[in-house]
Amino acid sequence: MHIRVRNWLRAFPYAVAVLALVASAGTPVAAPDPDDPDSGAQLIGTPAPEWAFTRWVRGHRETVADLRGKVVLVRWWTTGCHFCQTTLPVLEKLRTAHEKDGLVVLGVFHPKPEPRDETDSSIVAAAEERGFHGPLAFDRDWKTLGRYWLDGHDERNWTSVSFLIGRDGTIRWVHGGGEYHPTDDPQHQRCDLQYHELEQALAAALAEPAPHP
């Protein structure tokens, strides 16, 4: 398991998409519960920390600052994680659907249960096996994961976390661990709800113009 061990016209189509998503949602999206340590509610609207990955495995090395003006969806994942297995294909679909709109999807590999070295080839192979073909980074010692999620928060239970970062560099949506994907399976109702929360947050972020330099 992947649980923690210890700028108008350009924006118009996306605005329509936001309205369509809201109109089509059968259930209003609930606000994050501030009392849930894994909700990440207190992070919404805050600047995304700069990352300090061990190295980039696939794609151009880019900082959070470099990506300002883009919308970034970043997910930590690892092998032996069922939740990552079901979520990475969803990330790939979002990446291919919205890359031309300014979305960057980044998969960050972090080894479990403890930090260890991994070769680039093994990380790429694991991502490909799970259907993700986008940029990859390696967070060997969980340093960036700590900056975003774990440092000072022993009460948080997961490491398979996701963050949506807006064009202005602020965090717009947090998924505090586990899986999210569209489904009609009643047993995965929460997965479906959280996926649609991401869809709405993503449509809203893509609808925003890029900030002035």
C-alpha positions in Angstrom: 0.0 0.0 0.0 1.1 3.5 -0.6 0.5 4.9 2.8 3.1 6.8 4.8 5.1 4.5 7.0 6.2 6.7 9.9 -4.8 35.8 -20.1 -10.2 36.4 -22.2 -10.6 34.8 -25.7 -8.0 32.3 -24.9 -9.7 31.6 -21.7 -13.2 31.4 -23.1 -13.2 27.7 -24.1 -12.0 26.7 -20.8 -14.5 28.9 -19.0 -17.2 27.0 -20.9 -15.6 23.8 -19.8 -15.8 24.9 -16.2 -19.5 25.7 -16.5 -20.1 22.4 -18.3 -18.4 20.4 -15.6 -20.3 22.2 -12.8 -23.6 21.8 -14.6 -23.0 18.1 -15.2 -21.9 17.2 -11.8 -24.6 15.3 -10.0 -23.3 16.2 -6.6 -21.7 19.5 -5.6 -18.0 19.3 -4.9 -17.4 19.4 -1.2 -14.9 21.8 0.3 -11.8 20.1 1.8 -12.3 19.2 5.4 -9.8 21.3 7.4 -10.0 18.8 10.2 -8.7 16.0 8.0 -4.9 15.9 8.1 -4.8 14.4 4.6 -7.1 16.9 3.0 -4.4 19.5 2.4 -7.1 22.2 2.9 -4.6 24.7 4.4 -2.4 24.5 1.3 -4.9 25.7 -1.2 -3.9 29.2 -2.5 -0.3 29.0 -1.1 2.8 29.2 -3.2 4.0 25.8 -4.4 7.4 25.0 -2.9 10.4 24.8 -5.2 11.3 21.2 -5.8 14.7 19.5 -5.0 14.5 16.2 -6.8 17.4 13.9 -6.8 17.4 14.1 -10.6 15.1 14.3 -13.6 14.6 10.9 -15.2 12.6 11.9 -18.3 11.8 15.3 -19.8 13.5 18.7 -19.5 14.8 19.7 -16.1 12.4 22.5 -15.0 11.9 24.4 -11.8 8.5 25.5 -10.4 9.6 29.0 -11.5 10.4 27.8 -15.0 6.8 26.4 -15.2 5.1 29.6 -14.2 2.4 30.3 -16.8 1.7 26.6 -17.1 -0.7 24.5 -15.1 1.2 21.6 -13.4 -0.2 18.4 -12.0 2.4 16.5 -9.9 1.9 13.1 -8.4 4.2 11.0 -6.2 4.1 7.3 -7.0 6.1 4.1 -6.5 6.1 0.4 -7.3 4.0 -1.9 -5.2 1.3 0.7 -4.9 -2.2 -0.4 -6.2 -3.4 3.2 -5.9 -0.6 4.4 -8.2 -1.4 1.6 -10.6 -4.9 2.8 -11.1 -4.2 6.5 -11.0 -1.2 6.9 -13.4 -3.3 5.9 -16.5 -5.7 8.7 -15.6 -2.8 11.2 -15.4 -1.7 10.1 -18.8 -5.2 10.7 -20.3 -5.3 14.2 -18.7 -1.8 14.9 -20.0 -2.5 14.0 -23.6 -5.9 15.8 -23.6 -4.6 19.1 -22.2 -0.9 19.3 -23.0 -1.7 21.8 -25.8 -3.7 23.9 -23.4 -0.7 24.4 -21.1 -0.9 21.4 -18.7 2.3 19.7 -17.5 1.9 16.4 -15.7 4.8 15.2 -13.7 5.2 11.8 -12.1 7.6 11.8 -9.2 9.0 8.4 -8.2 9.8 7.9 -4.5 11.1 4.5 -3.3 9.3 2.7 -0.6 9.4 1.6 2.1 12.7 3.5 2.6 14.8 5.7 0.4 17.1 3.8 -2.0 18.8 4.2 -5.3 16.9 3.3 -8.5 18.1 3.4 -12.1 16.5 5.7 -14.6 15.7 2.6 -16.7 13.8 0.9 -13.9 11.8 4.0 -13.2 10.9 4.5 -16.8 10.0 0.9 -17.2 7.7 1.0 -14.2 6.0 4.2 -15.4 5.5 2.7 -18.9 4.1 -0.5 -17.4 1.5 1.6 -15.6 0.7 3.6 -18.8 2.4 6.9 -18.0 4.6 8.4 -20.7 5.1 11.9 -19.4 8.0 13.6 -17.5 9.5 11.8 -14.6 11.6 12.9 -11.6 13.2 10.9 -8.8 12.8 12.0 -5.2 15.2 9.4 -3.6 15.2 10.8 -0.1 11.6 12.2 -0.2 13.1 15.7 0.1 10.6 17.4 -2.1 7.8 15.2 -0.8 8.8 16.5 2.6 8.6 20.1 1.5 5.2 19.7 0.0 3.6 17.3 2.4 5.4 15.5 5.2 7.7 17.9 7.0 6.2 18.8 10.4 3.1 16.7 9.8 3.5 13.3 11.4 -0.3 13.0 11.4 -0.4 12.6 7.6 -0.9 9.1 6.5 0.0 9.0 2.8 2.8 9.6 0.4 1.0 9.0 -2.9 -0.1 12.6 -3.0 -1.0 14.9 -5.9 -0.9 18.7 -6.3 -2.4 20.9 -9.0 -0.4 24.1 -9.4 -2.0 27.1 -11.2 -0.4 29.4 -13.8 0.6 31.8 -11.0 2.4 29.1 -9.1 -0.1 28.6 -6.3 -1.6 25.3 -5.2 -5.2 24.9 -6.4 -6.0 21.3 -5.5 -4.6 18.7 -3.3 -5.2 14.9 -3.2 -3.9 13.6 0.1 -3.1 10.1 -1.1 -4.7 7.0 -2.6 -6.4 6.7 -5.9 -8.8 8.8 -8.1 -10.3 7.8 -11.4 -13.7 7.9 -13.2 -15.8 4.9 -12.4 -19.4 3.6 -12.0 -18.4 1.2 -9.3 -20.2 2.0 -6.1 -17.3 0.7 -4.1 -15.1 3.4 -5.7 -17.5 6.3 -5.3 -14.9 8.4 -3.5 -12.4 7.8 -6.3 -14.9 9.0 -8.9 -15.8 12.1 -6.8 -12.2 13.1 -6.2 -11.5 12.6 -9.9 -14.3 15.0 -10.8 -13.1 17.4 -8.2 -9.7 17.4 -10.1 -11.5 17.9 -13.4 -13.2 21.0 -12.1 -10.1 22.4 -10.5 -8.1 21.7 -13.7 -10.7 23.4 -15.9 -10.7 26.5 -13.7 -6.9 26.6 -13.7 -6.6 26.2 -17.4 -9.2 29.0 -17.9 -7.0 31.5 -16.2 -4.7 33.7 -18.3 -0.9 33.4 -17.7 0.4 36.0 -15.3 2.4 38.9 -16.6 6.2 38.5 -16.4 
